[in-house]
């Protein structure tokens, strides 16, 4: 299925919270909602033609780059609209609701993800 946002919109597939802990304890929905950092992180699925997602690693903007589908992002918790297609939740957001880009998660040299701030 192809989702194509219009204008300044982007589509993000949010991460889901675990329903069972590593010790086998079932986590109730209420507890998952309260501790839900997963609700603000996800994978960028599609970018509208007018969306501007420019990020920078430096204060001077020399290392600026554009976000692309497939990259991991942190977005505003209460921004946009939630939709469900084929049992999968998606969020339709304005480009300004993307707070930052998560990089370096798979890199072995980084113990913590690097975060690039939106410019």
PyMOL commands that set and color helices and strands:
alter all, ss='L'
color gray80, all
select helices_A, chain A and resi 29-34+38-40+95-97
alter helices_A, ss='H'
color red, helices_A
select strands_A, chain A and resi 9-14+41-47+54-56+65-66+72-75+81-85+88-94+98-103+114-118
alter strands_A, ss='S'
color yellow, strands_A
deselect
rebuild
show_as cartoon
